[in-house]
């Protein structure tokens, strides 16, 4: 069996039989293969191999299996021993995880393995990949993971998931685990076959290898065996760990060469000679295929030589039937024409040698000119697939940075790649490869790296607004792999919520081990950032731990979520429901009782009732609902009342009171008519769930239809996507799975279009970076463009955060009048204290202290009008820091005295920084020491690490270097520790202690190398680049751009290489003009 059949606990012998031919495809009289066949007989006769063989694999929906059929010989003889050994290896209980055939060229490795793939033993399922170095699109880790993802997803009955540069290895390894488990459940084995492992074009000798081998599991899951084939004595790539089985000589088997191979080799070389000695057309065809690395269709070749496609096919078929093989299109296998590839790797080498590099260079120039023609036409729909896939690999193989860069920053090309492939994975891979080439190769170029970073961010932002609930929905619809892939494309905190949601769904299927793994990964991501905005992620993680039965861990994380949500009453409503879900009902009651708002208390009770239903506490849920039915009916806010009525109805339905449930659901549905489209969706979707549960599918579908229609009325595409996800959830709950899938697809499309607010914020960041680079005039132009986009009529943008960014940019660019007009505009509403404080700080840092103090005073007045004490404290903290930045120390200190201890320490640190900058070292020292004492006595030594980082940096500036270093080393969070120590290193450098500064900077650099991407190593590298060891600044900024976004590197780039900031500005503005709204 192979990946073409979903595991059903039947053997392949039970399936439909087909002929014993591998259904190879080649020209008349030829044999298609990747390496060379074993003992192949072209005449037809009966032949049976002596191992328990299943019926030949039937036609499969996977495109890759069709490709294997083209590789396989029509007949295979003389390989009984090898086939029997592979069969025994695949089925033995105690065999090692790996078997590695090795042999010289033309030994028949590809023939043997392709035959095995198509004729596996009984009880064995096979997935495979045939590395083909002479075919640029089938010779690296990207092609390997794409091919395996397709086959493995098909085997477990799912759609192939979207792969990205960041998730492809993880997704494939996860699919291997799941497919192996599915096979084991059916008493079968899964075998992964990889042929030509030595032809991997992603490998470079040494530590920079990026190989297929590195993706192979070091510890294969139970039920998985791996069979490899390659040449003699291949080096193991440098990215394969030393304890990996590939380093074990015990897995190696020597494959005897095939006598028949010598005959085929002689015929192929004769045909190659005829092409080389033939007419100019034949020589051009061979030269172009050799130079391109395979992958050109007859139409492509015809365009390149000015001949019709039919003539190209006839000439190649007549002269070189054996020398060329045909492969299917990778992205459009069912509709695109086949592509040509030389029939063996040695033919590629011989052709390259005999044509010669000067002539091959001429053919490459012809390929570049061909690509330039399509680029000039903005890559139209008829663009050849080679130019969107193989062409970049041609440039990469030649270390042609110019053409690699041109491909990697071309937004129109990326759009066409998305159209054909269905994802941005290939484009992101090209960008990342090019980033590495410019950052670590012969030409470190921050200008190029900046532009590439913009291109990468533009593609990544397409996933930014995917609803957090959408991956969980796909999981509920059975698309687990797609769900995980989508979740992992999100940013940290949102990814944590999505993964935790998936973990809960998987726990419900009984796979608690997998669910626990996901919950732990989500927990790591939930701790990505300190502060109140992480409470939803922590709450989701706590629910996931409760779902897998780890109540102790669930309670610990839930308590952290409560701390993070402190003072945010609507958040505490959700926390009350969470505490009930994990069994901490007394804590839930306490949280609810402490709420000052009666409406919030009512909603909290409803949340608790829902949680009781989810965890099986039906009787308790009924009691809670009875307490709050009248309270819900008396809620003033109609949105809250309608949603609570639906939730109460769901609880009543679970307590077997369908009549009351339906009555309340219909009341809510009637109220929804008076709501705006967005909340209306939630009410009608909830009512549909109740109706479906009561057995009224017709009414349920009617309500869901209304919900879908309302979702499409939502102006903002991000909220529209969230509303569609809600409707799709209701459809799935009601059992309408096909329609749920279609609605989920629409939600995904809408989410990817919601990027305007990010573009506005990018422009604001860019303007501030240009100010730092000394380009105030250009900064002003960019800031005005951001403000104009923000004010675009009819386009929804999340107002407060984006507006603050734009206002700050305008102020730093010197246009205070426009900033003031923006914050007072009808769209912005009444300016908040934090916005005015941000403007004040911007003015202070650009040398306008008097205006800064005036804005700080306005911010102070607004902050004092806030009724919520916690929010008021945070706003006053912003105001105090603005006063400090403006050099107005007295009001800053006065405000600090009335703040909670952590915020007081934060303000005093900013005061100390301002005093130090003004030359008042003793006063600065006294202020920062008070701040350090406050934080040293805090009960929670880790929550406010960002304050401790600032304290360490300022301590270094005022001469308390030993204490600063000690504080930095005490920080547990790696990013916090690194940033603190980088600040200490800068202080040492300013004090003339260059040797000690360099040693500490190198230690921070080593820490950055040890950190994962979520730990934000780029922040450490940027800190170092601007303050210590200037000779290493460019290399560190190159690494920062590799691991982080261009926005967070702007200030450091402005300090080290202002030209790169201008290049980033040019790239950002060009993309904005191209995608203009």
LOMI-680166 format. One record per residue (C-alpha): residue in three letters; x, y, z. Coordinates in steps of 0.25 Angstrom, whole numbers, plus 2048, in hexadecimal, padded with zeros to 3 digits. Layout:
// residues N
AlaXYZ
...
// end
This chain:
// residues 1077
Unk800800800
Unk80480E7FF
Unk7FF81C802
Unk7F481B7F8
Unk7EB814801
Unk7E681980F
Unk7E980F81A
Unk7DD80681B
Unk7E47F9821
Unk7E37F1815
Unk7EE7EC80C
Unk7F27F07FE
Unk7EF7E27F9
Unk7E07E67FC
Unk7E17F27F3
Unk7DF7F27E4
Unk7E97EB7DC
Unk7F17F17D0
Unk7FB7EC7C7
Unk8097E97CC
Unk80F7F57C4
Unk8138017CC
Unk80C80A7C1
Unk8198117BE
Unk81881C7B4
Unk82481F7AA
Unk82682179B
Unk824815792
Unk83080B794
Unk8348127A1
Unk8348107B0
Unk83181B7BA
Unk83981C7C6
Unk8408257D0
Unk84D81D7D2
Unk84E8117CA
Unk8468047C9
Unk84A7F77CF
Unk8497EB7C6
Unk83E7F07BD
Unk8387E87B1
Unk8307F07A8
Unk8287E47A2
Unk81C7E07AA
Unk81C7D37B1
Unk8177CE7BE
Unk8207CF7CA
Unk81D7CD7D9
Unk8267D27E5
Unk8287C97F0
Unk8227D17FC
Unk8147D2801
Unk8107DD7F7
Unk8037E57F7
Unk7FC7E87EA
Unk8037F37E3
Unk7FF8017E8
Unk7F28067E1
Unk7F18147DB
Unk7F281E7E6
Unk7ED82C7E8
Unk7FB8317EC
Unk8038377E1
Unk8108327E6
Unk80C8237E4
Unk8098267D6
Unk81882C7D5
Unk81D81F7DB
Unk8168177D0
Unk81E81F7C6
Unk82B81B7CD
Unk82880C7CF
Unk82C8027C5
Unk8227FA7BD
Unk8287ED7C2
Unk8337EA7CD
Unk83B7DD7CD
Unk8467D87D5
Unk8437E07E2
Unk83C7D57EA
Unk8467D57F5
Unk8467E47F7
Unk8367E57F7
Unk8367DA801
Unk83F7E180A
Unk8377EE809
Unk82B7E680C
Unk8317E0818
Unk8367ED81D
Unk8297F481B
Unk8217E9823
Unk82A7E482E
Unk8267E883C
Unk8357EB841
Unk83B7F0834
Unk8437FD835
Unk83C80A830
Unk84580C824
Unk84A804818
Unk85480B80E
Unk857805801
Unk86480A7FB
Unk86A8087ED
Unk87180F7E2
Unk86A8167D6
Unk86280E7CD
Unk8608037D7
Unk8518037D6
Unk84D8097E3
Unk8428117DE
Unk83C8067D7
Unk83C7FD7E3
Unk8368077EC
Unk82B80C7E3
Unk8277FD7E0
Unk8267FB7EF
Unk81E8087F1
Unk8148037E6
Unk8147F47EB
Unk8157F57FA
Unk8147E8803
Unk8077E5809
Unk8047ED816
Unk80E7F8811
Unk80A80680D
Unk81580F806
Unk81781D804
Unk8238227FC
Unk82C82D7F6
Unk83682B7EB
Unk8408367EC
Unk84483A7DD
Unk84F8447DD
Unk84E8477CE
Unk84084C7D0
Unk8418587D8
Unk8338577DE
Unk8358497E4
Unk84284A7EB
Unk8418517F8
Unk83A851806
Unk82F85A801
Unk82B8507F6
Unk82D844800
Unk82484A80A
Unk81984E800
Unk8198407FA
Unk818839807
Unk80D84280D
Unk80583F801
Unk806830802
Unk80582F811
Unk7F9838812
Unk7F282F807
Unk7F682380F
Unk7EF82881C
Unk7E382E814
Unk7E683D815
Unk7E984880B
Unk7F884B809
Unk7FB857813
Unk80186480F
Unk810864812
Unk818870816
Unk827872818
Unk825871827
Unk81B865828
Unk81F85C81C
Unk828852824
Unk81F852830
Unk81384F828
Unk819844820
Unk81F83D82D
Unk81183F833
Unk80B838827
Unk81582D828
Unk81182A836
Unk80282A833
Unk803822827
Unk80C81882E
Unk80281783A
Unk7F6815830
Unk7FE80A829
Unk801803836
Unk7F380483A
Unk7F07FB82E
Unk7FB7F2831
Unk8037F8825
Unk8117FE823
Unk81480C81D
Unk82180C815
Unk827819810
Unk830817804
Unk83A822800
Unk8428207F3
Unk84E8287EF
Unk85182E7FD
Unk85F8327F8
Unk85983A7ED
Unk8528447F7
Unk8558527F2
Unk8528587FF
Unk85F852805
Unk86C85A807
Unk87785480E
Unk87985881D
Unk871860826
Unk86886781C
Unk86285B816
Unk85385C815
Unk84F84E810
Unk84484380E
Unk84C83A817
Unk84A844823
Unk83B842822
Unk83B833823
Unk83782F832
Unk84382C83B
Unk839823842
Unk82F81D839
Unk82181B83F
Unk81C80E842
Unk818807835
Unk82181082B
Unk82D80A823
Unk83681381A
Unk83D80D80E
Unk847816807
Unk8508157FB
Unk85C81C7F6
Unk86A81C7F1
Unk8768167F8
Unk87C81D803
Unk873829804
Unk87683480F
Unk86B835819
Unk867844818
Unk86B84D823
Unk85D850829
Unk85B84182C
Unk85D83F83B
Unk86983683F
Unk86082C846
Unk85782B83A
Unk85681C834
Unk85C822827
Unk86982282D
Unk868813831
Unk86F80A827
Unk8677FE82B
Unk85B803823
Unk863803815
Unk8617F880B
Unk8697F77FE
Unk8617F57F2
Unk8677ED7E6
Unk8677F57D9
Unk85E7F07CE
Unk8637EA7C1
Unk8577F07B9
Unk85B7FD7BE
Unk8687FD7B6
Unk85F7FB7A9
Unk8568067AC
Unk86280F7B0
Unk86880D7A2
Unk85B81079B
Unk85981D7A3
Unk8678227A0
Unk86681F791
Unk859827791
Unk860832798
Unk86B83278E
Unk861833783
Unk85B83F789
Unk86884678B
Unk86C84377D
Unk85F846777
Unk859853771
Unk858860778
Unk84A85D77D
Unk84E850784
Unk85A85678A
Unk85286278F
Unk847859795
Unk85285179C
Unk85985D7A1
Unk84D8647A6
Unk8488587AE
Unk8568567B4
Unk8588657B7
Unk84A8667BD
Unk84B8597C6
Unk83F8537C0
Unk8318577C2
Unk82E85D7B4
Unk8228597AC
Unk82185879D
Unk81A86579C
Unk82586C7A5
Unk83086679C
Unk82886B790
Unk828879795
Unk836879798
Unk83B87478A
Unk82F87A782
Unk82986D77D
Unk81B867780
Unk81985D78C
Unk815851783
Unk82385277B
Unk82A852788
Unk82384678D
Unk82683F780
Unk83484277F
Unk83783E78D
Unk82F83178C
Unk83682D77F
Unk844830783
Unk84582D792
Unk83A824796
Unk84281E7A1
Unk84A82A7A6
Unk83E8327AA
Unk83482F7B4
Unk8268367B7
Unk82183B7C4
Unk8148417C8
Unk8128507CC
Unk8148517DB
Unk80985C7DD
Unk7FF8587D2
Unk8018497CF
Unk7F38477CA
Unk7F38527BF
Unk8018577BC
Unk80A8517B2
Unk8158477B6
Unk82384C7B7
Unk8308477B2
Unk83C8427BA
Unk84983A7B6
Unk84782C7B9
Unk85382A7C3
Unk85C8337CC
Unk86882E7C4
Unk8628337B7
Unk8608417BD
Unk86F8417C1
Unk87483C7B4
Unk86B8467AC
Unk8708517B5
Unk87E84D7B2
Unk87D84B7A3
Unk8758587A1
Unk87F8607A9
Unk87C86C7B3
Unk87E8777A9
Unk8728717A0
Unk86A86E7AC
Unk86C87C7B1
Unk8668807A4
Unk85A8777A6
Unk85887D7B4
Unk85888B7AF
Unk84D8867A5
Unk8458817B1
Unk84788E7B9
Unk8428967AD
Unk83688D7AC
Unk83388F7BB
Unk83589E7B9
Unk82A89E7AE
Unk8208987B8
Unk8258A17C3
Unk8228AE7BA
Unk8148A97B8
Unk8128A77C7
Unk8128987C6
Unk8058957BF
Unk7FC8897C1
Unk8038817B6
Unk8118837BC
Unk8188757BB
Unk81986E7C8
Unk82886D7C7
Unk82A87C7C8
Unk82287B7D5
Unk82986F7DB
Unk8358697D4
Unk83B8777CF
Unk83E87B7DE
Unk84586E7E0
Unk84E8707D4
Unk85287E7D9
Unk8558787E7
Unk85D86C7E2
Unk8668777DA
Unk8678807E7
Unk86188A7DE
Unk85C8947E8
Unk85789F7DE
Unk84D8957D8
Unk84A88F7E6
Unk84789D7EB
Unk83E8A17DF
Unk8358957E1
Unk8358967F1
Unk8308A47F1
Unk8268A47E5
Unk8188A57EB
Unk8118A27DE
Unk8198957DD
Unk8158927EB
Unk8068947E7
Unk80788B7DB
Unk80E8807E4
Unk8038817EE
Unk7F887F7E2
Unk7FF8737DD
Unk80486C7EA
Unk7F98707F4
Unk8038767FE
Unk80E87F801
Unk817874805
Unk8208747F9
Unk8218837F8
Unk825883807
Unk82F878805
Unk8368807FA
Unk83688D802
Unk83C88580E
Unk84787F805
Unk84B88C7FF
Unk84B89380D
Unk855888811
Unk85D88A805
Unk85F899807
Unk860898816
Unk86A88D817
Unk87188C809
Unk87B893802
Unk8738A0801
Unk86D8A680E
Unk8648B0809
Unk85A8B7813
Unk8538BF808
Unk84F8B1801
Unk84C8AB80E
Unk8438B6812
Unk83B8B5805
Unk83A8A6807
Unk8358A8815
Unk82A8B1810
Unk8268A6805
Unk82689B810
Unk81D8A4819
Unk8138A780E
Unk81189880C
Unk81189581B
Unk8068A081D
Unk7FD898814
Unk7FB88F820
Unk7FA89982A
Unk7EB89B82B
Unk7E788C82B
Unk7DD88A836
Unk7E2883842
Unk7D687A842
Unk7D8876833
Unk7E386B835
Unk7DA865840
Unk7CF864836
Unk7D785D82C
Unk7DB853837
Unk7CC85183A
Unk7CA84F82B
Unk7D484482B
Unk7DF84C825
Unk7E984B830
Unk7F684D828
Unk7F0859821
Unk7EC85E82F
Unk7FA85D834
Unk801863828
Unk7F786F829
Unk7FA871837
Unk809871836
Unk80887C82B
Unk802885836
Unk80A88E83F
Unk80E88A84D
Unk80288D856
Unk7F888A84C
Unk7FF87D848
Unk7FE879857
Unk7EF87B857
Unk7ED87384A
Unk7F686884E
Unk7F086785C
Unk7E2866855
Unk7E785B84C
Unk7ED854858
Unk7DF85485E
Unk7D984E852
Unk7E3843851
Unk7E284085F
Unk7D383D85D
Unk7D7832853
Unk7DF82B85E
Unk7ED82F859
Unk7F1835866
Unk800834863
Unk7FF83C856
Unk7F684685D
Unk800847868
Unk80B84A85F
Unk803855858
Unk7FF85B865
Unk80E85C86A
Unk81286385D
Unk80686C85E
Unk80B87086D
Unk819873868
Unk81287D85E
Unk809883868
Unk815887870
Unk81A88F864
Unk81789C86A
Unk8148A2878
Unk8088AA87B
Unk7F98AA87A
Unk7F88A686B
Unk7FC89886E
Unk7F0894877
Unk7E888E86B
Unk7F4885867
Unk7F6880875
Unk7E787E877
Unk7E787586B
Unk7F386D86F
Unk7ED86B87D
Unk7E0865876
Unk7E985C86D
Unk7F085787A
Unk7E3854880
Unk7DE84D874
Unk7EA843875
Unk7E7841883
Unk7F3849889
Unk7EB851893
Unk7F785589B
Unk7FE85C88F
Unk7F186188B
Unk7EF868898
Unk7FD86E898
Unk7FB87488A
Unk7ED87988D
Unk7F2880899
Unk7FC887890
Unk7F188B887
Unk7E9891892
Unk7F5899896
Unk7F789E888
Unk7E98A2887
Unk7E98A9894
Unk7E08B6893
Unk7DA8B2886
Unk7CC8AF88A
Unk7C78A987C
Unk7D48A087D
Unk7D189B88B
Unk7C3897886
Unk7CA88D87D
Unk7D4889888
Unk7C8886891
Unk7C387C886
Unk7D1877885
Unk7D2874894
Unk7C586C894
Unk7CA864888
Unk7D685F88F
Unk7CF85C89C
Unk7D28698A4
Unk7C486C8A7
Unk7C78748B4
Unk7D187D8AD
Unk7C687F8A1
Unk7BC8838AC
Unk7C688D8B3
Unk7CA8938A5
Unk7BB8958A2
Unk7B789B8B0
Unk7C38A58AF
Unk7BD8AB8A2
Unk7B88B98A4
Unk7AF8B9898
Unk7A28B089A
Unk7A18AE88B
Unk7B08A888B
Unk7AB89F897
Unk7A089A88E
Unk7A8897882
Unk7B289088B
Unk7A8887891
Unk7A4883883
Unk7B288087F
Unk7B387788B
Unk7A6870887
Unk7AC86D879
Unk7B986887F
Unk7B185E888
Unk7AA85987C
Unk7B7857875
Unk7BD84F880
Unk7B0847883
Unk7AB84E88F
Unk79D84F88A
Unk796850897
Unk79F85B89C
Unk79D86288F
Unk78E862890
Unk78F86889E
Unk798873899
Unk78F87688E
Unk782877897
Unk78A88289F
Unk78C88A893
Unk780889889
Unk77989588F
Unk78689D890
Unk78989A881
Unk77B89F87D
Unk77E8AC884
Unk78B8AF87E
Unk78B8BD878
Unk7958BB86C
Unk78D8B4861
Unk7998AD85B
Unk79D8A7869
Unk78F8A386C
Unk78D89C85E
Unk79A89485F
Unk79789086E
Unk78A88B86A
Unk79088285F
Unk79A87D869
Unk78F87A874
Unk787873869
Unk79386A866
Unk794867875
Unk786864876
Unk78785B869
Unk792853870
Unk78985187D
Unk77F84B874
Unk775856874
Unk774858865
Unk767860866
Unk76C86B86F
Unk77986B867
Unk77286D859
Unk769878860
Unk776880864
Unk77D87D857
Unk77288384F
Unk77188F859
Unk780892856
Unk77E890847
Unk77389A847
Unk77C8A484F
Unk7878A2845
Unk77F8A983A
Unk7828B6842
Unk7918B4842
Unk79C8B7839
Unk7A18AC830
Unk7AD8A8838
Unk7A68A4845
Unk79A8A083D
Unk7A2894837
Unk7A588F845
Unk79788F84A
Unk79188883E
Unk79C87E83D
Unk79A87B84C
Unk78B87A84A
Unk78E87083E
Unk796867847
Unk78A866851
Unk780864846
Unk789859840
Unk78A85284D
Unk77B85284E
Unk77A84B841
Unk775856839
Unk77F85682D
Unk77785F824
Unk77686A82E
Unk785868832
Unk78986A823
Unk780876822
Unk78787D82E
Unk795879829
Unk79187F81B
Unk78D88C822
Unk79B88C82A
Unk7A388A81D
Unk79B895816
Unk79E89E822
Unk7AD89A822
Unk7AE89F814
Unk7A88AD818
Unk7B48AF822
Unk7BD8BA81C
Unk7CA8B6822
Unk7CF8AA81B
Unk7D68A5828
Unk7C98A5830
Unk7C28A0824
Unk7CB894824
Unk7C9892833
Unk7BA893831
Unk7BA888825
Unk7C287F82E
Unk7B7880839
Unk7AD87D82E
Unk7B5871829
Unk7B786C838
Unk7A786C839
Unk7A686482C
Unk7B085A830
Unk7A985883E
Unk79C857836
Unk7A284C82E
Unk7A3854820
Unk7B185081E
Unk7B385380F
Unk7AD861811
Unk7B586481D
Unk7C2861815
Unk7BD86A80A
Unk7BA875814
Unk7C887381B
Unk7CF87580E
Unk7C888280C
Unk7CC88681A
Unk7DA883816
Unk7DA88B809
Unk7D4897811
Unk7DE89681C
Unk7EA897812
Unk7E48A480C
Unk7E48AC819
Unk7F28B2818
Unk7F08C1817
Unk7F28C4826
Unk7FF8BD826
Unk8038C581A
Unk8008D2821
Unk8088CE82E
Unk8138C9825
Unk8148D781E
Unk8148DE82C
Unk81F8D5831
Unk8268D8824
Unk8258E7826
Unk82B8E6834
Unk8368DE82E
Unk8398E9823
Unk8398F382E
Unk8448EB835
Unk84C8EA828
Unk84B8F9827
Unk8418FA81B
Unk837902822
Unk831907815
Unk82F8F980F
Unk82A8F581D
Unk81F90081C
Unk81B8FB80E
Unk8198ED814
Unk8128F1820
Unk8088FA818
Unk8068ED810
Unk8038E581C
Unk7F98F0821
Unk7F28F1813
Unk7F08E2813
Unk7EB8E2821
Unk7E18EC81D
Unk7DC8E4811
Unk7CD8E5810
Unk7C68D8811
Unk7D18CF815
Unk7D18CA823
Unk7DE8CB82B
Unk7E08C783A
Unk7E08D683F
Unk7E78D884C
Unk7F48D084A
Unk7F68D483C
Unk7F38E383E
Unk7FD8E3849
Unk8088DE840
Unk8048E8835
Unk8048F483F
Unk8118F0845
Unk8178F0837
Unk8128FD833
Unk817903840
Unk8258FE83E
Unk82590282F
Unk822910835
Unk814912830
Unk80D91483E
Unk80191C838
Unk7FE91082F
Unk80090683B
Unk7F690F844
Unk7EC90F839
Unk7ED900837
Unk7EA8FD846
Unk7DF907846
Unk7D8902839
Unk7CA8FC839
Unk7D08EE835
Unk7DA8EE841
Unk7D08F384B
Unk7D48FA858
Unk7E38F885A
Unk7E78EF865
Unk7F28F286F
Unk7FB8E7869
Unk7FA8EE85C
Unk7FD8FC861
Unk8098F6869
Unk80F8EF85D
Unk80F8FC855
Unk815903861
Unk8208F9862
Unk8228FA853
Unk824909854
Unk82D90885F
Unk8368FE858
Unk83790784C
Unk83B914854
Unk82E91B856
Unk82D91A866
Unk823925868
Unk81992085E
Unk81B912865
Unk818917872
Unk80B91D86D
Unk806910867
Unk80A909874
Unk80291387C
Unk7F6910873
Unk7F8901874
Unk7F8903883
Unk7EB90A883
Unk7E58FF87B
Unk7EA8F3883
Unk7E48F9890
Unk7D68F8889
Unk7D78E9889
Unk7CE8E1892
Unk7D58D4891
Unk7E08D589C
Unk7E98CA895
Unk7E88D1887
Unk7EA8DF88E
Unk7F78DA894
Unk7FC8D5887
Unk7F98E2880
Unk8008EA88B
Unk80C8E1889
Unk80C8E587A
Unk80B8F487E
Unk8168F3889
Unk81F8ED87F
Unk81C8F8875
Unk81F90387F
Unk82C8FC882
Unk8308FC873
Unk82D90B873
Unk83690D87E
Unk82B911888
Unk82F908893
Unk82790E89F
Unk81990A899
Unk81E8FD895
Unk8238F98A3
Unk8168FF8A9
Unk80D8F68A0
Unk8168EA8A3
Unk8138EB8B2
Unk8058E88B0
Unk8078DC8A7
Unk8088CD8AA
Unk8168C88AD
Unk8198C28A0
Unk8148CE898
Unk81B8D88A2
Unk8298D08A0
Unk8268D1891
Unk8248E0891
Unk8308E289B
Unk8398DB891
Unk8358E4886
Unk8378F088F
Unk8458EB891
Unk8488E9882
Unk8448F8880
Unk84C8FD88B
Unk8588F5886
Unk8578FA878
Unk85690887E
Unk863906886
Unk85D904894
Unk8648F7897
Unk8628F78A6
Unk8548FA8A5
Unk8528F089B
Unk8598E68A3
Unk8508E88AF
Unk8448E78A7
Unk8488DA8A0
Unk84C8D48AD
Unk83E8D78B3
Unk8388D08A7
Unk8418C48A9
Unk83D8C38B8
Unk82F8C38B4
Unk8308B88AA
Unk8398B08B3
Unk82E8AF8BD
Unk8238AC8B3
Unk81C89F8B6
Unk81C89A8A8
Unk82B89B8A3
Unk828898894
Unk81B89F890
Unk8218AD88E
Unk82F8A9888
Unk82E8B487E
Unk82F8BE88A
Unk83B8B688F
Unk8418B7881
Unk8408C6881
Unk8468C788F
Unk8528BF88C
Unk8558C787F
Unk8538D4887
Unk85C8CF892
Unk8678CD888
Unk8658DB883
Unk8678E1891
Unk8738D9894
Unk86D8CD89D
Unk8728C3893
Unk8758B789C
Unk8678B88A2
Unk8618BA894
Unk8688AD88F
Unk8638A689B
Unk8558AA899
Unk8568A688A
Unk85B89888D
Unk850896897
Unk84589788D
Unk83F88A888
Unk83988F87B
Unk84488D871
Unk84089A869
Unk83F8A2875
Unk84D89D87A
Unk8538A086D
Unk84E8AE86B
Unk8528B1879
Unk8608AC877
Unk8618B386A
Unk85E8C0871
Unk8698BD87B
Unk8738BA870
Unk86F8C786A
Unk8728CE877
Unk8808C7878
Unk8838CC86A
Unk8808DA86D
Unk8888D987A
Unk8948D5872
Unk8948C7876
Unk8958C1868
Unk89A8B386C
Unk8908B0876
Unk8858B786D
Unk8898AE862
Unk8898A186A
Unk87B8A486F
Unk8768A8862
Unk87B89B85C
Unk874893867
Unk86789A864
Unk869897855
Unk86B888859
Unk85E889861
Unk85788E854
Unk85C88384C
Unk857879856
Unk84987F856
Unk83D87B84E
Unk836885845
Unk82A88784F
Unk83588C859
Unk837898850
Unk84789784F
Unk8468A2845
Unk8448AC850
Unk8518A8857
Unk8588A984A
Unk8538B7847
Unk8568BC855
Unk8658B7853
Unk8668BD845
Unk8638CB849
Unk86B8CB856
Unk8788C2856
Unk8828BC84C
Unk87F8C4840
Unk8878BA838
Unk87D8B083A
Unk8708B8838
Unk86D8B582A
Unk86E8A682C
Unk8658A7838
Unk85B8AF831
Unk85B8A5825
Unk85889A82F
Unk84D8A3836
Unk8468A5828
Unk847896826
Unk83F893833
Unk83789F835
Unk82E8A982E
Unk8348B5827
Unk82B8BE830
Unk8338BB83D
Unk8408BD836
Unk83E8CB830
Unk8448D383C
Unk8518CA83B
Unk8518CA82C
Unk8508DA82D
Unk85C8DA836
Unk8658D082E
Unk8608D181F
Unk8568DD81C
Unk8568D880E
Unk84F8CB812
Unk8448D3818
Unk8428DB80B
Unk8428CE804
Unk8378C880D
Unk82F8D580B
Unk8308D47FC
Unk82B8C57FC
Unk8208C8806
Unk81B8D47FE
Unk81C8CC7F1
Unk8148C17F6
Unk8098CA7FC
Unk8088D17EF
Unk8068C47E8
Unk7FB8BF7F2
Unk7F58CD7F3
Unk7E78CD7F9
// end
